[in-house]
């Protein structure tokens, strides 16, 4: 048995860590694209990197790693466009969650990351966040959006619009039109009914 209701929700087991910038490693492959002709410069990238990678550390301790199948740099834009995004998050050097998304962009100066499409975060202990748009703020270490979210922890499910959370999903706040589907404690506490004897009563 489950119970469903609408609530203003905050699931909080507080955890947060600050992030700073670290040197960006060289990509494994680089393909320079000539400057586009007039009238075509908006659509054609100035540069494309295959197997793009970016790592963030604090005092030599890894905070997160970003990998993308392809990165594109466009004229007049600071952000880099990414295809097939994968991020690993760490605390004190230990891995705790992974993010996958169809597309995204990263600011190489601020390290802010914006991803969209099918966005999926899974923690090492099994928590999961599914959405279609997500922003990671490298200064606060938070993830946020204003779209629909589905958060799963064990058999409990929380859905709604608007998000403020940490990448380890220990703190998750869904802001609007919130609904929860959680296991009824009475179900877990109820003893199992005895099975009928195959031969009937003696």
C-alpha positions in Angstrom: 0.0 0.0 0.0 1.2 3.5 -0.8 0.0 6.9 0.0 0.0 9.8 -2.4 -0.4 13.5 -1.5 0.7 17.0 -2.4 3.1 18.7 0.0 5.7 21.5 -0.1 8.7 19.2 0.2 12.1 19.2 1.5 14.1 16.1 2.0 17.2 17.1 3.8 20.3 15.3 5.0 22.5 18.3 4.6 25.7 18.0 2.6 27.4 20.6 0.6 31.0 21.4 -0.5 32.6 24.4 -2.2 34.4 24.2 -5.5 37.2 26.0 -7.1 38.8 26.0 -10.5 41.7 23.8 -11.5 43.8 23.7 -14.6 42.0 22.1 -17.6 43.7 19.0 -19.1 44.4 18.9 -22.7 41.7 17.1 -24.8 42.6 13.9 -26.5 41.9 15.1 -30.0 41.6 18.5 -31.5 40.1 19.5 -34.8 40.4 23.2 -35.7 37.7 24.5 -37.9 38.5 27.4 -40.3 36.7 30.7 -39.7 33.3 30.6 -41.3 32.3 32.8 -44.2 30.3 35.9 -43.6 26.7 35.1 -42.9 27.6 31.6 -41.7 29.6 32.4 -38.6 26.7 32.0 -36.2 26.2 28.3 -37.2 29.7 27.1 -37.8 32.0 26.5 -34.8 35.4 28.0 -34.7 36.8 24.9 -33.0 35.7 21.4 -32.2 37.2 19.0 -29.6 36.6 15.3 -29.6 36.6 13.5 -26.2 36.6 16.8 -24.3 37.4 16.5 -20.6 37.4 19.0 -17.7 38.4 18.4 -14.1 37.8 20.6 -11.0 40.0 20.3 -7.9 40.5 22.0 -4.6 44.1 22.0 -3.3 44.8 19.0 -5.5 41.7 17.0 -4.4 39.3 16.1 -7.2 35.7 17.6 -6.9 34.2 16.7 -10.2 35.1 15.5 -13.7 33.2 16.3 -16.9 33.5 14.3 -20.1 31.8 15.0 -23.5 31.9 13.1 -26.7 32.2 16.4 -28.6 32.8 20.1 -27.7 32.2 23.1 -30.0 33.4 26.6 -29.6 31.5 29.4 -31.3 32.6 32.9 -32.1 31.4 35.5 -29.5 30.3 32.9 -27.0 32.2 32.1 -23.7 30.3 28.9 -23.1 31.3 25.7 -24.8 28.6 23.5 -26.4 28.7 19.8 -25.4 27.3 16.6 -26.8 26.7 13.5 -24.7 27.7 14.8 -21.3 28.9 12.7 -18.4 29.9 14.1 -14.9 31.4 12.3 -11.9 31.1 14.0 -8.5 33.5 13.5 -5.5 33.7 14.4 -1.8 37.1 14.4 -0.2 38.3 12.6 -3.3 35.7 9.8 -3.0 33.1 9.3 -5.8 29.5 9.7 -4.7 27.3 10.4 -7.8 27.2 10.5 -11.6 25.3 12.7 -14.1 24.4 11.8 -17.7 22.7 14.2 -20.2 22.1 14.3 -23.9 23.5 17.9 -24.4 24.9 20.8 -22.4 27.3 23.7 -22.1 30.1 24.6 -19.7 31.7 28.0 -19.0 35.5 27.3 -18.8 36.0 30.3 -16.6 33.3 30.0 -14.0 32.9 26.2 -14.4 29.1 26.6 -14.5 27.4 23.6 -16.2 24.0 23.6 -17.9 22.6 20.3 -19.3 19.4 19.3 -21.0 17.6 16.5 -22.9 17.4 13.3 -20.9 19.1 14.2 -17.6 19.8 11.5 -15.1 21.7 11.7 -11.7 22.3 8.4 -9.8 24.2 8.3 -6.5 26.4 5.5 -5.3 23.8 4.6 -2.7 21.0 4.3 -5.2 19.2 7.7 -5.1 18.0 8.9 -8.5 16.9 12.2 -10.0 15.4 12.3 -13.5 14.6 15.6 -15.3 15.1 17.4 -18.7 17.0 20.5 -17.7 19.6 21.2 -15.0 22.1 23.8 -13.9 25.2 23.1 -11.8 26.6 26.2 -9.9 30.2 25.6 -9.3 30.3 28.3 -6.6 27.5 27.0 -4.4 27.9 23.3 -5.4 24.1 23.2 -6.0 22.0 21.9 -8.8 18.7 23.6 -9.8 16.0 24.0 -12.4 12.4 25.2 -13.0 11.1 22.1 -14.8 9.6 18.7 -13.9 11.6 16.4 -11.6 11.3 12.8 -10.4 13.3 11.9 -7.3 13.5 8.3 -6.2 14.9 7.0 -3.0 14.3 3.3 -2.4 10.6 2.7 -3.0 9.7 6.3 -2.3 9.1 8.7 -5.2 8.8 12.5 -5.1 7.7 14.5 -8.2 7.1 18.2 -8.9 8.4 21.4 -10.6 11.5 23.5 -9.6 14.5 22.1 -7.8 17.2 23.0 -5.4 19.5 20.2 -4.4 23.0 18.9 -3.9 24.6 16.5 -6.4 24.7 13.7 -3.8 20.9 14.1 -3.5 21.1 14.1 0.3 19.4 17.5 0.2 16.5 17.7 -2.3 13.8 20.5 -2.4 11.1 20.3 -5.0 9.2 23.6 -5.1 5.8 23.4 -6.8 3.0 20.9 -7.6 4.7 18.4 -5.3 3.4 14.9 -5.0 4.9 12.0 -3.0 4.4 8.3 -3.3 5.9 6.7 -0.2 5.7 3.3 1.4 3.2 3.1 4.2 5.0 2.2 7.5 2.1 0.1 8.5 2.8 -2.2 5.5 6.3 -2.8 6.7 5.3 -3.4 10.3 2.4 -5.8 9.5 3.2 -9.5 10.0 2.9 -11.7 7.1 -0.3 -13.9 6.9 0.4 -17.6 7.6 0.3 -19.8 4.5 -2.5 -22.3 4.3 -1.5 -25.9 4.9 -1.5 -28.0 1.7 -3.3 -30.9 3.4 -5.9 -28.8 5.3 -6.5 -28.9 9.1 -5.7 -32.1 10.9 
